[in-house]
C-alpha cells in the first residue's frame, strides 16, 4: 500500500480530515482528484466506486482503504474476477 493511501485510510477510519497530494478525506468520504471514491453512510456502512476512472491509482486507493479487490483484465474493471461498472457504488462487507 502506498504511503498516501495508508495515511488517508488511517484518517478516514478515525473520522478525521486529511489531504495528501491528490487525495483527501473529510472523515466521511474519500476523494481522489475531486471524485468521491469511498463513503461511509449515517449507519456506518462503507461504499466504494472507481468513479468512472478505472486507473491504477483509483484502484489502489479504493482497494487499500476498503480491502476490496478491484483489478482489470483487457482494460475492463473487475471486482473479485467479475465485471463491474466503473461508476457503480459497491457496498463493502
PDB file of N, CA, C and O in Angstrom:
ATOM      1  N   UNK A   1       0.846  -1.173   0.000  1.00  0.00           N
ATOM      2  CA  UNK A   1       0.000   0.000   0.000  1.00  0.00           C
ATOM      3  C   UNK A   1       0.897   1.243   0.000  1.00  0.00           C
ATOM      4  O   UNK A   1       1.890   1.314   0.724  1.00  0.00           O
ATOM      5  N   UNK A   2       0.525   2.200  -0.816  1.00  0.00           N
ATOM      6  CA  UNK A   2       1.291   3.445  -0.880  1.00  0.00           C
ATOM      7  C   UNK A   2       1.118   4.236   0.418  1.00  0.00           C
ATOM      8  O   UNK A   2       0.101   4.119   1.101  1.00  0.00           O
ATOM      9  N   UNK A   3       2.131   5.042   0.743  1.00  0.00           N
ATOM     10  CA  UNK A   3       2.084   5.834   1.979  1.00  0.00           C
ATOM     11  C   UNK A   3       0.891   6.788   1.992  1.00  0.00           C
ATOM     12  O   UNK A   3       0.246   6.969   3.025  1.00  0.00           O
ATOM     13  N   UNK A   4       0.602   7.395   0.844  1.00  0.00           N
ATOM     14  CA  UNK A   4      -0.548   8.298   0.769  1.00  0.00           C
ATOM     15  C   UNK A   4      -1.827   7.556   1.120  1.00  0.00           C
ATOM     16  O   UNK A   4      -2.649   8.056   1.887  1.00  0.00           O
ATOM     17  N   UNK A   5      -1.998   6.367   0.562  1.00  0.00           N
ATOM     18  CA  UNK A   5      -3.196   5.579   0.826  1.00  0.00           C
ATOM     19  C   UNK A   5      -3.294   5.219   2.299  1.00  0.00           C
ATOM     20  O   UNK A   5      -4.373   5.297   2.887  1.00  0.00           O
ATOM     21  N   UNK A   6      -2.182   4.826   2.898  1.00  0.00           N
ATOM     22  CA  UNK A   6      -2.192   4.449   4.310  1.00  0.00           C
ATOM     23  C   UNK A   6      -2.578   5.633   5.197  1.00  0.00           C
ATOM     24  O   UNK A   6      -3.365   5.483   6.131  1.00  0.00           O
ATOM     25  N   UNK A   7      -2.027   6.796   4.904  1.00  0.00           N
ATOM     26  CA  UNK A   7      -2.343   7.980   5.703  1.00  0.00           C
ATOM     27  C   UNK A   7      -3.813   8.368   5.575  1.00  0.00           C
ATOM     28  O   UNK A   7      -4.464   8.693   6.567  1.00  0.00           O
ATOM     29  N   UNK A   8      -4.336   8.330   4.336  1.00  0.00           N
ATOM     30  CA  UNK A   8      -5.743   8.663   4.115  1.00  0.00           C
ATOM     31  C   UNK A   8      -6.643   7.619   4.773  1.00  0.00           C
ATOM     32  O   UNK A   8      -7.653   7.972   5.381  1.00  0.00           O
ATOM     33  N   UNK A   9      -6.290   6.340   4.660  1.00  0.00           N
ATOM     34  CA  UNK A   9      -7.060   5.267   5.287  1.00  0.00           C
ATOM     35  C   UNK A   9      -7.142   5.471   6.795  1.00  0.00           C
ATOM     36  O   UNK A   9      -8.219   5.371   7.383  1.00  0.00           O
ATOM     37  N   UNK A  10      -6.003   5.755   7.417  1.00  0.00           N
ATOM     38  CA  UNK A  10      -5.981   5.971   8.865  1.00  0.00           C
ATOM     39  C   UNK A  10      -6.889   7.131   9.266  1.00  0.00           C
ATOM     40  O   UNK A  10      -7.640   7.029  10.236  1.00  0.00           O
ATOM     41  N   UNK A  11      -6.818   8.233   8.520  1.00  0.00           N
ATOM     42  CA  UNK A  11      -7.657   9.393   8.826  1.00  0.00           C
ATOM     43  C   UNK A  11      -9.137   9.055   8.616  1.00  0.00           C
ATOM     44  O   UNK A  11      -9.971   9.390   9.457  1.00  0.00           O
ATOM     45  N   UNK A  12      -9.465   8.401   7.511  1.00  0.00           N
ATOM     46  CA  UNK A  12     -10.859   8.013   7.227  1.00  0.00           C
ATOM     47  C   UNK A  12     -11.383   7.086   8.314  1.00  0.00           C
ATOM     48  O   UNK A  12     -12.491   7.281   8.814  1.00  0.00           O
ATOM     49  N   UNK A  13     -10.596   6.077   8.684  1.00  0.00           N
ATOM     50  CA  UNK A  13     -11.016   5.128   9.723  1.00  0.00           C
ATOM     51  C   UNK A  13     -11.268   5.815  11.057  1.00  0.00           C
ATOM     52  O   UNK A  13     -12.115   5.375  11.835  1.00  0.00           O
ATOM     53  N   UNK A  14     -10.529   6.904  11.328  1.00  0.00           N
ATOM     54  CA  UNK A  14     -10.666   7.640  12.583  1.00  0.00           C
ATOM     55  C   UNK A  14     -11.619   8.835  12.475  1.00  0.00           C
ATOM     56  O   UNK A  14     -11.772   9.595  13.432  1.00  0.00           O
ATOM     57  N   UNK A  15     -12.260   9.001  11.307  1.00  0.00           N
ATOM     58  CA  UNK A  15     -13.205  10.094  11.123  1.00  0.00           C
ATOM     59  C   UNK A  15     -12.564  11.462  11.102  1.00  0.00           C
ATOM     60  O   UNK A  15     -13.200  12.453  11.463  1.00  0.00           O
ATOM     61  N   UNK A  16     -11.298  11.532  10.679  1.00  0.00           N
ATOM     62  CA  UNK A  16     -10.557  12.795  10.671  1.00  0.00           C
ATOM     63  C   UNK A  16     -10.382  13.316   9.248  1.00  0.00           C
ATOM     64  O   UNK A  16     -10.423  12.548   8.288  1.00  0.00           O
ATOM     65  N   UNK A  17     -10.188  14.612   9.123  1.00  0.00           N
ATOM     66  CA  UNK A  17      -9.918  15.233   7.831  1.00  0.00           C
ATOM     67  C   UNK A  17      -8.426  15.208   7.554  1.00  0.00           C
ATOM     68  O   UNK A  17      -7.612  15.380   8.462  1.00  0.00           O
ATOM     69  N   UNK A  18      -8.069  14.990   6.284  1.00  0.00           N
ATOM     70  CA  UNK A  18      -6.666  14.986   5.879  1.00  0.00           C
ATOM     71  C   UNK A  18      -6.597  15.130   4.368  1.00  0.00           C
ATOM     72  O   UNK A  18      -7.413  14.561   3.642  1.00  0.00           O
ATOM     73  N   UNK A  19      -5.616  15.897   3.899  1.00  0.00           N
ATOM     74  CA  UNK A  19      -5.322  15.994   2.472  1.00  0.00           C
ATOM     75  C   UNK A  19      -3.874  15.613   2.267  1.00  0.00           C
ATOM     76  O   UNK A  19      -2.982  16.143   2.929  1.00  0.00           O
ATOM     77  N   UNK A  20      -3.640  14.684   1.340  1.00  0.00           N
ATOM     78  CA  UNK A  20      -2.285  14.269   0.977  1.00  0.00           C
ATOM     79  C   UNK A  20      -2.224  14.239  -0.547  1.00  0.00           C
ATOM     80  O   UNK A  20      -2.868  13.407  -1.185  1.00  0.00           O
ATOM     81  N   UNK A  21      -1.455  15.142  -1.118  1.00  0.00           N
ATOM     82  CA  UNK A  21      -1.300  15.248  -2.567  1.00  0.00           C
ATOM     83  C   UNK A  21      -2.667  15.355  -3.249  1.00  0.00           C
ATOM     84  O   UNK A  21      -3.383  16.331  -3.026  1.00  0.00           O
ATOM     85  N   UNK A  22      -3.041  14.376  -4.074  1.00  0.00           N
ATOM     86  CA  UNK A  22      -4.271  14.437  -4.862  1.00  0.00           C
ATOM     87  C   UNK A  22      -5.454  13.751  -4.182  1.00  0.00           C
ATOM     88  O   UNK A  22      -6.507  13.593  -4.799  1.00  0.00           O
ATOM     89  N   UNK A  23      -5.300  13.343  -2.930  1.00  0.00           N
ATOM     90  CA  UNK A  23      -6.334  12.592  -2.222  1.00  0.00           C
ATOM     91  C   UNK A  23      -6.682  13.311  -0.920  1.00  0.00           C
ATOM     92  O   UNK A  23      -5.804  13.807  -0.215  1.00  0.00           O
ATOM     93  N   UNK A  24      -7.975  13.357  -0.618  1.00  0.00           N
ATOM     94  CA  UNK A  24      -8.379  13.981   0.637  1.00  0.00           C
ATOM     95  C   UNK A  24      -9.544  13.215   1.243  1.00  0.00           C
ATOM     96  O   UNK A  24     -10.288  12.527   0.545  1.00  0.00           O
ATOM     97  N   UNK A  25      -9.686  13.347   2.542  1.00  0.00           N
ATOM     98  CA  UNK A  25     -10.836  12.799   3.247  1.00  0.00           C
ATOM     99  C   UNK A  25     -11.344  13.839   4.222  1.00  0.00           C
ATOM    100  O   UNK A  25     -10.576  14.620   4.783  1.00  0.00           O
ATOM    101  N   UNK A  26     -12.654  13.837   4.413  1.00  0.00           N
ATOM    102  CA  UNK A  26     -13.267  14.689   5.433  1.00  0.00           C
ATOM    103  C   UNK A  26     -13.681  13.835   6.626  1.00  0.00           C
ATOM    104  O   UNK A  26     -14.372  14.303   7.530  1.00  0.00           O
ATOM    105  N   UNK A  27     -13.246  12.567   6.615  1.00  0.00           N
ATOM    106  CA  UNK A  27     -13.586  11.635   7.676  1.00  0.00           C
ATOM    107  C   UNK A  27     -14.819  10.807   7.377  1.00  0.00           C
ATOM    108  O   UNK A  27     -15.063   9.788   8.023  1.00  0.00           O
ATOM    109  N   UNK A  28     -15.599  11.247   6.393  1.00  0.00           N
ATOM    110  CA  UNK A  28     -16.802  10.533   5.988  1.00  0.00           C
ATOM    111  C   UNK A  28     -16.686  10.008   4.559  1.00  0.00           C
ATOM    112  O   UNK A  28     -17.231   8.954   4.232  1.00  0.00           O
ATOM    113  N   UNK A  29     -15.978  10.744   3.719  1.00  0.00           N
ATOM    114  CA  UNK A  29     -15.767  10.360   2.318  1.00  0.00           C
ATOM    115  C   UNK A  29     -14.297  10.529   1.975  1.00  0.00           C
ATOM    116  O   UNK A  29     -13.562  11.259   2.640  1.00  0.00           O
ATOM    117  N   UNK A  30     -13.887   9.834   0.916  1.00  0.00           N
ATOM    118  CA  UNK A  30     -12.529   9.980   0.383  1.00  0.00           C
ATOM    119  C   UNK A  30     -12.660  10.435  -1.062  1.00  0.00           C
ATOM    120  O   UNK A  30     -13.478   9.907  -1.814  1.00  0.00           O
ATOM    121  N   UNK A  31     -11.852  11.414  -1.448  1.00  0.00           N
ATOM    122  CA  UNK A  31     -11.880  11.984  -2.782  1.00  0.00           C
ATOM    123  C   UNK A  31     -10.507  11.860  -3.425  1.00  0.00           C
ATOM    124  O   UNK A  31      -9.486  12.111  -2.784  1.00  0.00           O
ATOM    125  N   UNK A  32     -10.487  11.471  -4.699  1.00  0.00           N
ATOM    126  CA  UNK A  32      -9.264  11.420  -5.494  1.00  0.00           C
ATOM    127  C   UNK A  32      -9.471  12.354  -6.674  1.00  0.00           C
ATOM    128  O   UNK A  32     -10.386  12.153  -7.472  1.00  0.00           O
ATOM    129  N   UNK A  33      -8.634  13.367  -6.790  1.00  0.00           N
ATOM    130  CA  UNK A  33      -8.790  14.391  -7.823  1.00  0.00           C
ATOM    131  C   UNK A  33     -10.209  14.964  -7.818  1.00  0.00           C
ATOM    132  O   UNK A  33     -10.752  15.278  -8.877  1.00  0.00           O
ATOM    133  N   UNK A  34     -10.811  15.103  -6.635  1.00  0.00           N
ATOM    134  CA  UNK A  34     -12.136  15.694  -6.505  1.00  0.00           C
ATOM    135  C   UNK A  34     -13.291  14.736  -6.707  1.00  0.00           C
ATOM    136  O   UNK A  34     -14.446  15.115  -6.510  1.00  0.00           O
ATOM    137  N   UNK A  35     -13.005  13.496  -7.098  1.00  0.00           N
ATOM    138  CA  UNK A  35     -14.054  12.492  -7.306  1.00  0.00           C
ATOM    139  C   UNK A  35     -14.207  11.646  -6.049  1.00  0.00           C
ATOM    140  O   UNK A  35     -13.228  11.101  -5.539  1.00  0.00           O
ATOM    141  N   UNK A  36     -15.434  11.537  -5.552  1.00  0.00           N
ATOM    142  CA  UNK A  36     -15.690  10.721  -4.369  1.00  0.00           C
ATOM    143  C   UNK A  36     -15.524   9.248  -4.739  1.00  0.00           C
ATOM    144  O   UNK A  36     -16.184   8.759  -5.656  1.00  0.00           O
ATOM    145  N   UNK A  37     -14.636   8.535  -4.022  1.00  0.00           N
ATOM    146  CA  UNK A  37     -14.380   7.125  -4.329  1.00  0.00           C
ATOM    147  C   UNK A  37     -14.755   6.190  -3.180  1.00  0.00           C
ATOM    148  O   UNK A  37     -14.949   4.994  -3.395  1.00  0.00           O
ATOM    149  N   UNK A  38     -14.858   6.727  -1.962  1.00  0.00           N
ATOM    150  CA  UNK A  38     -15.258   5.940  -0.789  1.00  0.00           C
ATOM    151  C   UNK A  38     -16.148   6.824   0.067  1.00  0.00           C
ATOM    152  O   UNK A  38     -15.892   8.018   0.218  1.00  0.00           O
ATOM    153  N   UNK A  39     -17.210   6.220   0.633  1.00  0.00           N
ATOM    154  CA  UNK A  39     -18.083   6.985   1.539  1.00  0.00           C
ATOM    155  C   UNK A  39     -18.600   6.073   2.642  1.00  0.00           C
ATOM    156  O   UNK A  39     -18.746   4.863   2.469  1.00  0.00           O
ATOM    157  N   UNK A  40     -18.870   6.697   3.777  1.00  0.00           N
ATOM    158  CA  UNK A  40     -19.486   5.998   4.910  1.00  0.00           C
ATOM    159  C   UNK A  40     -20.844   6.650   5.141  1.00  0.00           C
ATOM    160  O   UNK A  40     -20.926   7.870   5.285  1.00  0.00           O
ATOM    161  N   UNK A  41     -21.923   5.842   5.178  1.00  0.00           N
ATOM    162  CA  UNK A  41     -23.249   6.427   5.382  1.00  0.00           C
ATOM    163  C   UNK A  41     -23.510   6.652   6.869  1.00  0.00           C
ATOM    164  O   UNK A  41     -22.658   6.361   7.709  1.00  0.00           O
ATOM    165  N   UNK A  42     -24.681   7.165   7.181  1.00  0.00           N
ATOM    166  CA  UNK A  42     -25.037   7.503   8.571  1.00  0.00           C
ATOM    167  C   UNK A  42     -25.054   6.288   9.485  1.00  0.00           C
ATOM    168  O   UNK A  42     -24.897   6.425  10.698  1.00  0.00           O
ATOM    169  N   UNK A  43     -25.242   5.098   8.916  1.00  0.00           N
ATOM    170  CA  UNK A  43     -25.257   3.861   9.697  1.00  0.00           C
ATOM    171  C   UNK A  43     -23.879   3.226   9.825  1.00  0.00           C
ATOM    172  O   UNK A  43     -23.734   2.176  10.451  1.00  0.00           O
ATOM    173  N   UNK A  44     -22.866   3.859   9.236  1.00  0.00           N
ATOM    174  CA  UNK A  44     -21.505   3.332   9.313  1.00  0.00           C
ATOM    175  C   UNK A  44     -21.132   2.377   8.190  1.00  0.00           C
ATOM    176  O   UNK A  44     -20.011   1.867   8.168  1.00  0.00           O
ATOM    177  N   UNK A  45     -22.052   2.120   7.251  1.00  0.00           N
ATOM    178  CA  UNK A  45     -21.783   1.236   6.122  1.00  0.00           C
ATOM    179  C   UNK A  45     -20.881   1.959   5.128  1.00  0.00           C
ATOM    180  O   UNK A  45     -21.102   3.130   4.822  1.00  0.00           O
ATOM    181  N   UNK A  46     -19.860   1.256   4.621  1.00  0.00           N
ATOM    182  CA  UNK A  46     -18.893   1.847   3.694  1.00  0.00           C
ATOM    183  C   UNK A  46     -19.185   1.374   2.276  1.00  0.00           C
ATOM    184  O   UNK A  46     -19.477   0.200   2.045  1.00  0.00           O
ATOM    185  N   UNK A  47     -19.101   2.300   1.338  1.00  0.00           N
ATOM    186  CA  UNK A  47     -19.318   2.040  -0.082  1.00  0.00           C
ATOM    187  C   UNK A  47     -18.125   2.562  -0.866  1.00  0.00           C
ATOM    188  O   UNK A  47     -17.455   3.504  -0.442  1.00  0.00           O
ATOM    189  N   UNK A  48     -17.862   1.938  -2.024  1.00  0.00           N
ATOM    190  CA  UNK A  48     -16.728   2.353  -2.850  1.00  0.00           C
ATOM    191  C   UNK A  48     -17.105   2.329  -4.318  1.00  0.00           C
ATOM    192  O   UNK A  48     -17.997   1.588  -4.731  1.00  0.00           O
ATOM    193  N   UNK A  49     -16.422   3.143  -5.099  1.00  0.00           N
ATOM    194  CA  UNK A  49     -16.606   3.202  -6.546  1.00  0.00           C
ATOM    195  C   UNK A  49     -15.293   3.625  -7.191  1.00  0.00           C
ATOM    196  O   UNK A  49     -14.438   4.232  -6.547  1.00  0.00           O
ATOM    197  N   UNK A  50     -15.146   3.301  -8.460  1.00  0.00           N
ATOM    198  CA  UNK A  50     -14.000   3.800  -9.224  1.00  0.00           C
ATOM    199  C   UNK A  50     -14.335   5.163  -9.810  1.00  0.00           C
ATOM    200  O   UNK A  50     -13.495   5.776 -10.469  1.00  0.00           O
ATOM    201  N   UNK A  51     -15.534   5.637  -9.583  1.00  0.00           N
ATOM    202  CA  UNK A  51     -15.985   6.961 -10.032  1.00  0.00           C
ATOM    203  C   UNK A  51     -15.819   7.153 -11.541  1.00  0.00           C
ATOM    204  O   UNK A  51     -15.606   8.268 -12.015  1.00  0.00           O
ATOM    205  N   UNK A  52     -15.920   6.050 -12.286  1.00  0.00           N
ATOM    206  CA  UNK A  52     -15.775   6.125 -13.727  1.00  0.00           C
ATOM    207  C   UNK A  52     -14.333   6.141 -14.210  1.00  0.00           C
ATOM    208  O   UNK A  52     -14.082   6.209 -15.413  1.00  0.00           O
ATOM    209  N   UNK A  53     -13.386   6.080 -13.282  1.00  0.00           N
ATOM    210  CA  UNK A  53     -11.962   6.145 -13.613  1.00  0.00           C
ATOM    211  C   UNK A  53     -11.275   4.836 -13.240  1.00  0.00           C
ATOM    212  O   UNK A  53     -10.815   4.676 -12.109  1.00  0.00           O
ATOM    213  N   UNK A  54     -11.204   3.916 -14.170  1.00  0.00           N
ATOM    214  CA  UNK A  54     -10.562   2.621 -13.958  1.00  0.00           C
ATOM    215  C   UNK A  54      -9.048   2.768 -14.148  1.00  0.00           C
ATOM    216  O   UNK A  54      -8.471   2.243 -15.100  1.00  0.00           O
ATOM    217  N   UNK A  55      -8.423   3.496 -13.216  1.00  0.00           N
ATOM    218  CA  UNK A  55      -6.975   3.741 -13.307  1.00  0.00           C
ATOM    219  C   UNK A  55      -6.246   2.978 -12.202  1.00  0.00           C
ATOM    220  O   UNK A  55      -6.850   2.535 -11.225  1.00  0.00           O
ATOM    221  N   UNK A  56      -4.956   2.838 -12.379  1.00  0.00           N
ATOM    222  CA  UNK A  56      -4.127   2.164 -11.382  1.00  0.00           C
ATOM    223  C   UNK A  56      -4.258   2.865 -10.035  1.00  0.00           C
ATOM    224  O   UNK A  56      -4.422   2.207  -9.007  1.00  0.00           O
ATOM    225  N   UNK A  57      -4.186   4.185 -10.031  1.00  0.00           N
ATOM    226  CA  UNK A  57      -4.240   4.934  -8.777  1.00  0.00           C
ATOM    227  C   UNK A  57      -5.607   4.809  -8.109  1.00  0.00           C
ATOM    228  O   UNK A  57      -5.683   4.603  -6.897  1.00  0.00           O
ATOM    229  N   UNK A  58      -6.682   4.930  -8.877  1.00  0.00           N
ATOM    230  CA  UNK A  58      -8.017   4.807  -8.291  1.00  0.00           C
ATOM    231  C   UNK A  58      -8.210   3.430  -7.686  1.00  0.00           C
ATOM    232  O   UNK A  58      -8.694   3.308  -6.560  1.00  0.00           O
ATOM    233  N   UNK A  59      -7.835   2.386  -8.424  1.00  0.00           N
ATOM    234  CA  UNK A  59      -7.982   1.023  -7.893  1.00  0.00           C
ATOM    235  C   UNK A  59      -7.131   0.833  -6.637  1.00  0.00           C
ATOM    236  O   UNK A  59      -7.583   0.213  -5.674  1.00  0.00           O
ATOM    237  N   UNK A  60      -5.913   1.356  -6.636  1.00  0.00           N
ATOM    238  CA  UNK A  60      -5.037   1.207  -5.469  1.00  0.00           C
ATOM    239  C   UNK A  60      -5.621   1.908  -4.249  1.00  0.00           C
ATOM    240  O   UNK A  60      -5.594   1.354  -3.150  1.00  0.00           O
ATOM    241  N   UNK A  61      -6.149   3.120  -4.423  1.00  0.00           N
ATOM    242  CA  UNK A  61      -6.735   3.854  -3.295  1.00  0.00           C
ATOM    243  C   UNK A  61      -7.946   3.101  -2.745  1.00  0.00           C
ATOM    244  O   UNK A  61      -8.033   2.862  -1.541  1.00  0.00           O
ATOM    245  N   UNK A  62      -8.873   2.729  -3.618  1.00  0.00           N
ATOM    246  CA  UNK A  62     -10.088   2.050  -3.169  1.00  0.00           C
ATOM    247  C   UNK A  62      -9.741   0.716  -2.502  1.00  0.00           C
ATOM    248  O   UNK A  62     -10.251   0.413  -1.423  1.00  0.00           O
ATOM    249  N   UNK A  63      -8.892  -0.069  -3.128  1.00  0.00           N
ATOM    250  CA  UNK A  63      -8.519  -1.369  -2.560  1.00  0.00           C
ATOM    251  C   UNK A  63      -7.817  -1.204  -1.219  1.00  0.00           C
ATOM    252  O   UNK A  63      -8.106  -1.941  -0.275  1.00  0.00           O
ATOM    253  N   UNK A  64      -6.902  -0.251  -1.123  1.00  0.00           N
ATOM    254  CA  UNK A  64      -6.155  -0.044   0.114  1.00  0.00           C
ATOM    255  C   UNK A  64      -7.024   0.431   1.265  1.00  0.00           C
ATOM    256  O   UNK A  64      -6.821   0.027   2.410  1.00  0.00           O
ATOM    257  N   UNK A  65      -7.984   1.280   0.967  1.00  0.00           N
ATOM    258  CA  UNK A  65      -8.834   1.845   2.011  1.00  0.00           C
ATOM    259  C   UNK A  65      -9.928   0.862   2.432  1.00  0.00           C
ATOM    260  O   UNK A  65     -10.271   0.789   3.612  1.00  0.00           O
ATOM    261  N   UNK A  66     -10.476   0.108   1.480  1.00  0.00           N
ATOM    262  CA  UNK A  66     -11.638  -0.736   1.771  1.00  0.00           C
ATOM    263  C   UNK A  66     -11.332  -2.219   1.896  1.00  0.00           C
ATOM    264  O   UNK A  66     -12.112  -2.963   2.491  1.00  0.00           O
ATOM    265  N   UNK A  67     -10.208  -2.659   1.344  1.00  0.00           N
ATOM    266  CA  UNK A  67      -9.903  -4.085   1.331  1.00  0.00           C
ATOM    267  C   UNK A  67     -10.559  -4.828   0.172  1.00  0.00           C
ATOM    268  O   UNK A  67     -10.459  -6.052   0.086  1.00  0.00           O
ATOM    269  N   UNK A  68     -11.230  -4.096  -0.722  1.00  0.00           N
ATOM    270  CA  UNK A  68     -11.812  -4.725  -1.902  1.00  0.00           C
ATOM    271  C   UNK A  68     -10.707  -5.153  -2.859  1.00  0.00           C
ATOM    272  O   UNK A  68      -9.535  -4.853  -2.631  1.00  0.00           O
ATOM    273  N   UNK A  69     -11.074  -5.854  -3.932  1.00  0.00           N
ATOM    274  CA  UNK A  69     -10.095  -6.354  -4.890  1.00  0.00           C
ATOM    275  C   UNK A  69     -10.467  -5.942  -6.310  1.00  0.00           C
ATOM    276  O   UNK A  69     -10.745  -6.789  -7.159  1.00  0.00           O
ATOM    277  N   UNK A  70     -10.470  -4.617  -6.563  1.00  0.00           N
ATOM    278  CA  UNK A  70     -10.662  -4.139  -7.934  1.00  0.00           C
ATOM    279  C   UNK A  70      -9.379  -4.403  -8.710  1.00  0.00           C
ATOM    280  O   UNK A  70      -8.279  -4.193  -8.197  1.00  0.00           O
ATOM    281  N   UNK A  71      -9.525  -4.862  -9.945  1.00  0.00           N
ATOM    282  CA  UNK A  71      -8.393  -5.050 -10.846  1.00  0.00           C
ATOM    283  C   UNK A  71      -8.926  -4.931 -12.267  1.00  0.00           C
ATOM    284  O   UNK A  71     -10.105  -4.636 -12.460  1.00  0.00           O
ATOM    285  N   UNK A  72      -8.081  -5.154 -13.257  1.00  0.00           N
ATOM    286  CA  UNK A  72      -8.565  -5.086 -14.627  1.00  0.00           C
ATOM    287  C   UNK A  72      -7.942  -6.177 -15.471  1.00  0.00           C
ATOM    288  O   UNK A  72      -6.825  -6.627 -15.218  1.00  0.00           O
ATOM    289  N   UNK A  73      -8.692  -6.592 -16.484  1.00  0.00           N
ATOM    290  CA  UNK A  73      -8.230  -7.532 -17.491  1.00  0.00           C
ATOM    291  C   UNK A  73      -8.708  -6.986 -18.824  1.00  0.00           C
ATOM    292  O   UNK A  73      -9.892  -6.692 -18.990  1.00  0.00           O
ATOM    293  N   UNK A  74      -7.797  -6.850 -19.772  1.00  0.00           N
ATOM    294  CA  UNK A  74      -8.136  -6.288 -21.085  1.00  0.00           C
ATOM    295  C   UNK A  74      -8.860  -4.950 -20.963  1.00  0.00           C
ATOM    296  O   UNK A  74      -9.829  -4.691 -21.676  1.00  0.00           O
ATOM    297  N   UNK A  75      -8.387  -4.116 -20.066  1.00  0.00           N
ATOM    298  CA  UNK A  75      -8.910  -2.759 -19.842  1.00  0.00           C
ATOM    299  C   UNK A  75     -10.323  -2.732 -19.259  1.00  0.00           C
ATOM    300  O   UNK A  75     -10.944  -1.671 -19.212  1.00  0.00           O
ATOM    301  N   UNK A  76     -10.835  -3.866 -18.820  1.00  0.00           N
ATOM    302  CA  UNK A  76     -12.165  -3.938 -18.212  1.00  0.00           C
ATOM    303  C   UNK A  76     -12.035  -4.037 -16.700  1.00  0.00           C
ATOM    304  O   UNK A  76     -11.268  -4.861 -16.203  1.00  0.00           O
ATOM    305  N   UNK A  77     -12.780  -3.200 -15.948  1.00  0.00           N
ATOM    306  CA  UNK A  77     -12.708  -3.274 -14.487  1.00  0.00           C
ATOM    307  C   UNK A  77     -13.404  -4.527 -13.956  1.00  0.00           C
ATOM    308  O   UNK A  77     -14.492  -4.890 -14.403  1.00  0.00           O
ATOM    309  N   UNK A  78     -12.758  -5.168 -13.007  1.00  0.00           N
ATOM    310  CA  UNK A  78     -13.291  -6.366 -12.374  1.00  0.00           C
ATOM    311  C   UNK A  78     -13.221  -6.209 -10.865  1.00  0.00           C
ATOM    312  O   UNK A  78     -12.352  -5.515 -10.336  1.00  0.00           O
ATOM    313  N   UNK A  79     -14.137  -6.857 -10.190  1.00  0.00           N
ATOM    314  CA  UNK A  79     -14.102  -6.940  -8.738  1.00  0.00           C
ATOM    315  C   UNK A  79     -14.196  -8.415  -8.396  1.00  0.00           C
ATOM    316  O   UNK A  79     -15.203  -9.065  -8.674  1.00  0.00           O
ATOM    317  N   UNK A  80     -13.149  -8.932  -7.796  1.00  0.00           N
ATOM    318  CA  UNK A  80     -13.078 -10.361  -7.473  1.00  0.00           C
ATOM    319  C   UNK A  80     -13.360 -11.229  -8.697  1.00  0.00           C
ATOM    320  O   UNK A  80     -14.026 -12.259  -8.593  1.00  0.00           O
ATOM    321  N   UNK A  81     -12.848 -10.808  -9.862  1.00  0.00           N
ATOM    322  CA  UNK A  81     -12.976 -11.589 -11.083  1.00  0.00           C
ATOM    323  C   UNK A  81     -14.257 -11.383 -11.862  1.00  0.00           C
ATOM    324  O   UNK A  81     -14.426 -11.971 -12.930  1.00  0.00           O
ATOM    325  N   UNK A  82     -15.169 -10.558 -11.352  1.00  0.00           N
ATOM    326  CA  UNK A  82     -16.454 -10.325 -12.021  1.00  0.00           C
ATOM    327  C   UNK A  82     -16.494  -8.901 -12.564  1.00  0.00           C
ATOM    328  O   UNK A  82     -16.081  -7.955 -11.893  1.00  0.00           O
ATOM    329  N   UNK A  83     -16.994  -8.764 -13.780  1.00  0.00           N
ATOM    330  CA  UNK A  83     -17.090  -7.469 -14.435  1.00  0.00           C
ATOM    331  C   UNK A  83     -17.971  -6.516 -13.625  1.00  0.00           C
ATOM    332  O   UNK A  83     -19.012  -6.912 -13.101  1.00  0.00           O
ATOM    333  N   UNK A  84     -17.540  -5.258 -13.529  1.00  0.00           N
ATOM    334  CA  UNK A  84     -18.317  -4.233 -12.828  1.00  0.00           C
ATOM    335  C   UNK A  84     -18.347  -2.955 -13.649  1.00  0.00           C
ATOM    336  O   UNK A  84     -17.473  -2.710 -14.479  1.00  0.00           O
ATOM    337  N   UNK A  85     -19.357  -2.158 -13.406  1.00  0.00           N
ATOM    338  CA  UNK A  85     -19.454  -0.826 -13.989  1.00  0.00           C
ATOM    339  C   UNK A  85     -18.547   0.077 -13.151  1.00  0.00           C
ATOM    340  O   UNK A  85     -18.681   0.120 -11.928  1.00  0.00           O
ATOM    341  N   UNK A  86     -17.636   0.790 -13.789  1.00  0.00           N
ATOM    342  CA  UNK A  86     -16.678   1.605 -13.039  1.00  0.00           C
ATOM    343  C   UNK A  86     -17.323   2.778 -12.312  1.00  0.00           C
ATOM    344  O   UNK A  86     -16.669   3.426 -11.494  1.00  0.00           O
ATOM    345  N   UNK A  87     -18.595   3.065 -12.594  1.00  0.00           N
ATOM    346  CA  UNK A  87     -19.313   4.139 -11.895  1.00  0.00           C
ATOM    347  C   UNK A  87     -20.222   3.618 -10.781  1.00  0.00           C
ATOM    348  O   UNK A  87     -20.807   4.405 -10.037  1.00  0.00           O
ATOM    349  N   UNK A  88     -20.340   2.307 -10.667  1.00  0.00           N
ATOM    350  CA  UNK A  88     -21.235   1.696  -9.687  1.00  0.00           C
ATOM    351  C   UNK A  88     -20.673   1.795  -8.261  1.00  0.00           C
ATOM    352  O   UNK A  88     -19.472   1.634  -8.044  1.00  0.00           O
ATOM    353  N   UNK A  89     -21.563   2.064  -7.294  1.00  0.00           N
ATOM    354  CA  UNK A  89     -21.179   2.047  -5.874  1.00  0.00           C
ATOM    355  C   UNK A  89     -21.325   0.629  -5.347  1.00  0.00           C
ATOM    356  O   UNK A  89     -22.374   0.006  -5.510  1.00  0.00           O
ATOM    357  N   UNK A  90     -20.280   0.121  -4.720  1.00  0.00           N
ATOM    358  CA  UNK A  90     -20.235  -1.240  -4.185  1.00  0.00           C
ATOM    359  C   UNK A  90     -20.207  -1.165  -2.664  1.00  0.00           C
ATOM    360  O   UNK A  90     -19.409  -0.423  -2.091  1.00  0.00           O
ATOM    361  N   UNK A  91     -21.073  -1.927  -2.011  1.00  0.00           N
ATOM    362  CA  UNK A  91     -21.060  -1.998  -0.553  1.00  0.00           C
ATOM    363  C   UNK A  91     -19.889  -2.867  -0.105  1.00  0.00           C
ATOM    364  O   UNK A  91     -19.666  -3.951  -0.644  1.00  0.00           O
ATOM    365  N   UNK A  92     -19.146  -2.381   0.883  1.00  0.00           N
ATOM    366  CA  UNK A  92     -18.007  -3.106   1.433  1.00  0.00           C
ATOM    367  C   UNK A  92     -18.549  -4.001   2.539  1.00  0.00           C
ATOM    368  O   UNK A  92     -19.279  -3.528   3.411  1.00  0.00           O
ATOM    369  N   UNK A  93     -18.208  -5.268   2.518  1.00  0.00           N
ATOM    370  CA  UNK A  93     -18.735  -6.217   3.512  1.00  0.00           C
ATOM    371  C   UNK A  93     -18.130  -5.990   4.861  1.00  0.00           C
ATOM    372  O   UNK A  93     -18.459  -6.698   5.812  1.00  0.00           O
TER     373      UNK A  93
END
